[in-house]
Amino acid sequence: MIIDNPEHHRYEIRVDDELAGFVQYRRREGLIALIHTEIDTRFEGRGLASQLTAAVLDEARAAGVWVFPFCPFVNGYISRHPEYADLVPEEFRAEFGL
């Protein structure tokens, strides 16, 4: 299960109601900056970070907000899945290597 936890400024992924990982963010009007992704070592190797990242990017698209992928994992995910590159403002894509 993936939820937005705005009190902690992060999207969380849970497995059997246990926090397995999160993507930390900062929001501004029309923009979400994705800062850091972390998966608990007990849950590594299950593709949870990719599932979480895809869900966060899909939600950003649905909300019509720009994405700044400061987190190296998120940035790499977008590089491997170019269908998400349009979420990064064109004038900043080179800065993020996209």
N, CA, C and O of each residue as an XYZ file, in Angstrom:
392
protein
N       0.838     -1.170      0.000
C       0.000      0.000      0.000
C       0.892      1.245      0.000
O       1.876      1.315      0.737
N       0.538      2.215     -0.827
C       1.295      3.462     -0.933
C       0.386      4.606     -0.491
O      -0.736      4.752     -0.976
N       0.896      5.413      0.442
C       0.113      6.537      0.946
C       0.963      7.797      0.988
O       2.187      7.734      1.100
N       0.298      8.934      0.896
C       0.952     10.228      1.096
C       0.847     10.547      2.582
O      -0.245     10.527      3.151
N       1.973     10.839      3.202
C       2.006     11.233      4.604
C       2.513     12.673      4.661
O       3.696     12.903      4.911
N       1.612     13.660      4.428
C       2.055     15.052      4.340
C       2.658     15.578      5.638
O       3.478     16.496      5.604
N       2.270     15.018      6.773
C       2.844     15.457      8.049
C       4.353     15.226      8.082
O       5.096     16.005      8.679
N       4.797     14.148      7.435
C       6.230     13.826      7.382
C       6.856     14.162      6.030
O       8.027     13.861      5.800
N       6.084     14.782      5.135
C       6.570     15.188      3.805
C       7.138     13.998      3.040
O       8.252     14.043      2.519
N       6.337     12.928      2.988
C       6.823     11.763      2.269
C       5.669     10.866      1.839
O       4.605     10.825      2.457
N       5.934     10.150      0.751
C       5.077      9.054      0.330
C       5.664      7.803      0.956
O       6.881      7.616      0.962
N       4.808      6.954      1.476
C       5.266      5.750      2.146
C       4.719      4.511      1.441
O       3.605      4.506      0.917
N       5.534      3.472      1.445
C       5.076      2.169      0.967
C       5.085      1.234      2.173
O       6.060      1.149      2.919
N       3.972      0.542      2.331
C       3.814     -0.363      3.466
C       3.584     -1.783      2.958
O       2.930     -2.004      1.939
N       4.136     -2.728      3.694
C       3.943     -4.143      3.425
C       3.356     -4.747      4.699
O       3.986     -4.706      5.756
N       2.169     -5.300      4.600
C       1.480     -5.849      5.773
C       1.428     -4.832      6.916
O       1.718     -5.163      8.066
N       1.057     -3.598      6.587
C       0.931     -2.488      7.545
C       2.250     -2.067      8.186
O       2.246     -1.293      9.143
N       3.360     -2.556      7.683
C       4.663     -2.167      8.210
C       5.337     -1.228      7.217
O       5.362     -1.501      6.017
N       5.882     -0.122      7.717
C       6.581      0.825      6.854
C       7.796      0.148      6.230
O       8.709     -0.282      6.935
N       7.797      0.057      4.897
C       8.894     -0.584      4.188
C       9.836      0.436      3.561
O      11.010      0.143      3.332
N       9.321      1.639      3.282
C      10.163      2.657      2.672
C       9.374      3.918      2.390
O       8.172      4.000      2.643
N      10.094      4.907      1.852
C       9.460      6.190      1.581
C      10.238      6.994      0.554
O      11.413      6.738      0.291
N       9.549      7.976     -0.019
C      10.166      9.017     -0.843
C       9.876     10.335     -0.148
O       8.718     10.725     -0.003
N      10.921     11.019      0.278
C      10.802     12.323      0.934
C      10.599     13.389     -0.133
O      11.218     13.330     -1.195
N       9.732     14.368      0.145
C       9.466     15.413     -0.840
C       9.308     16.780     -0.188
O       9.153     16.911      1.026
N       9.354     17.785     -1.044
C       9.007     19.164     -0.688
C       8.050     19.643     -1.768
O       8.303     19.457     -2.959
N       6.975     20.247     -1.358
C       5.977     20.749     -2.311
C       6.033     22.269     -2.373
O       6.254     22.954     -1.374
N       5.826     22.761     -3.572
C       5.595     24.180     -3.840
C       4.406     24.226     -4.787
O       4.011     23.198     -5.337
N       3.845     25.379     -4.978
C       2.712     25.518     -5.897
C       3.094     24.983     -7.271
O       4.009     25.505     -7.908
N       2.405     23.953     -7.727
C       2.622     23.393     -9.053
C       3.877     22.551     -9.207
O       4.273     22.234    -10.329
N       4.519     22.178     -8.082
C       5.807     21.491     -8.151
C       5.971     20.552     -6.953
O       5.565     20.873     -5.836
N       6.565     19.402     -7.206
C       7.002     18.525     -6.127
C       8.467     18.173     -6.369
O       8.827     17.669     -7.433
N       9.302     18.442     -5.376
C      10.722     18.095     -5.433
C      10.894     16.787     -4.670
O      10.584     16.708     -3.481
N      11.382     15.776     -5.350
C      11.601     14.468     -4.738
C      13.049     14.415     -4.274
O      13.974     14.447     -5.085
N      13.233     14.336     -2.971
C      14.533     14.558     -2.340
C      15.313     13.279     -2.053
O      16.518     13.215     -2.297
N      14.622     12.259     -1.534
C      15.333     11.074     -1.041
C      14.401      9.869     -1.038
O      13.240      9.973     -0.642
N      14.911      8.742     -1.478
C      14.171      7.480     -1.425
C      14.918      6.525     -0.510
O      16.142      6.411     -0.570
N      14.162      5.843      0.333
C      14.785      4.898      1.256
C      13.879      3.679      1.419
O      12.673      3.812      1.627
N      14.476      2.491      1.323
C      13.773      1.235      1.564
C      14.496      0.526      2.709
O      15.718      0.383      2.695
N      13.726      0.091      3.688
C      14.285     -0.642      4.821
C      15.003     -1.881      4.289
O      14.501     -2.547      3.383
N      16.156     -2.188      4.839
C      16.964     -3.317      4.349
C      16.194     -4.636      4.377
O      16.464     -5.521      3.565
N      15.250     -4.779      5.289
C      14.466     -6.018      5.362
C      13.577     -6.210      4.144
O      13.112     -7.319      3.878
N      13.337     -5.117      3.391
C      12.423     -5.175      2.251
C      13.130     -4.970      0.910
O      12.476     -4.906     -0.131
N      14.456     -4.869      0.932
C      15.206     -4.643     -0.303
C      15.068     -5.826     -1.250
O      14.818     -6.954     -0.826
N      15.235     -5.548     -2.540
C      15.237     -6.595     -3.545
C      13.857     -7.032     -4.011
O      13.731     -8.026     -4.726
N      12.830     -6.305     -3.616
C      11.466     -6.655     -4.004
C      10.873     -5.685     -5.025
O       9.716     -5.821     -5.422
N      11.668     -4.716     -5.441
C      11.175     -3.738     -6.399
C      10.267     -2.681     -5.789
O       9.557     -1.983     -6.513
N      10.282     -2.556     -4.472
C       9.394     -1.606     -3.804
C       9.728     -0.161     -4.136
O       8.827      0.665     -4.285
N      11.009      0.152     -4.252
C      11.387      1.534     -4.578
C      10.867      1.915     -5.956
O      10.418      3.044     -6.159
N      10.922      0.990     -6.902
C      10.398      1.264     -8.246
C       8.881      1.412     -8.224
O       8.335      2.302     -8.875
N       8.199      0.548     -7.480
C       6.744      0.659     -7.368
C       6.351      1.998     -6.755
O       5.432      2.666     -7.228
N       7.058      2.378     -5.700
C       6.783      3.636     -5.010
C       7.037      4.828     -5.929
O       6.222      5.748     -6.003
N       8.154      4.807     -6.619
C       8.500      5.908     -7.523
C       7.474      6.044     -8.634
O       7.035      7.154     -8.935
N       7.089      4.945     -9.242
C       6.086      5.001    -10.308
C       4.776      5.580     -9.790
O       4.145      6.393    -10.467
N       4.365      5.170     -8.599
C       3.115      5.678     -8.024
C       3.200      7.180     -7.757
O       2.245      7.912     -8.018
N       4.322      7.634     -7.244
C       4.508      9.069     -6.966
C       4.487      9.859     -8.271
O       3.851     10.910     -8.351
N       5.173      9.360     -9.285
C       5.200     10.059    -10.574
C       3.822     10.047    -11.232
O       3.415     11.043    -11.829
N       3.107      8.936    -11.129
C       1.751      8.879    -11.674
C       0.834      9.873    -10.962
O      -0.006     10.513    -11.595
N       0.996     10.000     -9.656
C       0.176     10.954     -8.911
C       0.519     12.390     -9.301
O      -0.371     13.233     -9.414
N       1.805     12.670     -9.507
C       2.215     14.009     -9.941
C       1.589     14.332    -11.298
O       1.097     15.440    -11.512
N       1.611     13.366    -12.205
C       1.002     13.569    -13.524
C      -0.497     13.854    -13.379
O      -1.019     14.783    -13.995
N      -1.182     13.052    -12.564
C      -2.624     13.226    -12.380
C      -2.949     14.586    -11.765
O      -3.978     15.186    -12.077
N      -2.066     15.067    -10.888
C      -2.281     16.358    -10.231
C      -1.831     17.533    -11.101
O      -2.125     18.687    -10.792
N      -1.114     17.234    -12.193
C      -0.649     18.292    -13.083
C       0.468     19.138    -12.503
O       0.541     20.340    -12.762
N       1.348     18.507    -11.710
C       2.467     19.254    -11.124
C       3.787     18.810    -11.749
O       3.929     17.678    -12.213
N       4.738     19.725    -11.748
C       6.086     19.430    -12.233
C       6.835     18.623    -11.182
O       6.515     18.674     -9.994
N       7.833     17.880    -11.635
C       8.669     17.064    -10.749
C      10.122     17.523    -10.886
O      10.633     17.683    -11.994
N      10.773     17.729     -9.743
C      12.219     17.956     -9.705
C      12.831     16.725     -9.037
O      12.702     16.564     -7.823
N      13.500     15.846     -9.810
C      14.023     14.591     -9.264
C      15.428     14.741     -8.676
O      16.407     14.280     -9.263
N      15.517     15.391     -7.511
C      16.819     15.547     -6.852
C      17.338     14.218     -6.323
O      18.549     14.014     -6.239
N      16.444     13.323     -5.971
C      16.836     12.007     -5.471
C      17.479     11.203     -6.599
O      16.884     11.062     -7.667
N      18.683     10.673     -6.382
C      19.350      9.891     -7.431
C      18.539      8.682     -7.897
O      18.560      8.351     -9.082
N      17.830      8.021     -6.991
C      17.033      6.871     -7.416
C      15.915      7.309     -8.344
O      15.715      6.714     -9.403
N      15.184      8.346     -7.956
C      14.077      8.836     -8.786
C      14.608      9.315    -10.130
O      14.014      9.039    -11.171
N      15.723     10.031    -10.106
C      16.317     10.522    -11.349
C      16.681      9.348    -12.255
O      16.406      9.379    -13.455
N      17.294      8.321    -11.689
C      17.645      7.137    -12.476
C      16.415      6.419    -13.003
O      16.419      5.901    -14.120
N      15.366      6.388    -12.196
C      14.124      5.750    -12.632
C      13.566      6.472    -13.851
O      13.165      5.837    -14.826
N      13.543      7.800    -13.792
C      13.039      8.578    -14.932
C      13.937      8.358    -16.153
O      13.435      8.282    -17.275
N      15.235      8.257    -15.956
C      16.149      7.991    -17.084
C      15.837      6.649    -17.740
O      15.914      6.519    -18.961
N      15.482      5.650    -16.926
C      15.170      4.311    -17.448
C      13.742      4.214    -17.976
O      13.415      3.287    -18.717
N      12.899      5.159    -17.601
C      11.489      5.182    -18.021
C      11.179      6.562    -18.596
O      10.536      7.381    -17.940
N      11.637      6.820    -19.829
C      11.536      8.167    -20.407
C      10.111      8.673    -20.568
O       9.910      9.857    -20.838
N       9.119      7.809    -20.409
C       7.734      8.280    -20.476
C       7.401      9.239    -19.330
O       6.363      9.900    -19.355
N       8.279      9.314    -18.330
C       8.075     10.243    -17.211
C       8.890     11.536    -17.358
O       8.710     12.465    -16.571
N       9.767     11.606    -18.337
C      10.652     12.776    -18.482
C       9.869     14.067    -18.677
O      10.334     15.135    -18.278
N       8.692     13.986    -19.281
C       7.918     15.211    -19.509
C       7.387     15.826    -18.219
O       6.872     16.944    -18.242
N       7.501     15.118    -17.093
C       7.101     15.691    -15.812
C       8.120     16.705    -15.294
O       7.803     17.550    -14.456
N       9.346     16.607    -15.806
C      10.408     17.549    -15.438
C      10.351     18.706    -16.430
O      10.371     18.478    -17.639
N      10.281     19.955    -15.935
C      10.227     21.077    -16.876
C      11.382     21.016    -17.876
O      12.530     20.769    -17.506
N      11.059     21.242    -19.135
C      12.053     21.093    -20.201
C      13.330     21.879    -19.929
O      14.429     21.398    -20.207
N      13.190     23.082    -19.389
C      14.368     23.926    -19.157
C      15.269     23.395    -18.038
O      16.382     23.894    -17.866
N      14.811     22.388    -17.268
C      15.608     21.808    -16.194
C      16.067     20.384    -16.494
O      16.822     19.811    -15.709
N      15.636     19.808    -17.595
C      15.975     18.406    -17.877
C      17.474     18.189    -18.000
O      17.993     17.199    -17.485
N      18.175     19.086    -18.667
C      19.628     18.923    -18.804
C      20.304     18.980    -17.441
O      21.264     18.251    -17.190
N      19.811     19.836    -16.568
C      20.382     19.939    -15.217
C      20.279     18.608    -14.474
O      21.148     18.266    -13.672
N      19.210     17.863    -14.750
C      19.005     16.564    -14.127
C      19.538     15.412    -14.986
O      19.374     14.244    -14.633
N      20.170     15.742    -16.106
C      20.728     14.720    -16.983
C      19.676     13.944    -17.752
O      19.890     12.789    -18.122
N      18.539     14.581    -17.990
C      17.442     13.894    -18.680
C      17.250     14.441    -20.084
O      16.370     13.981    -20.811
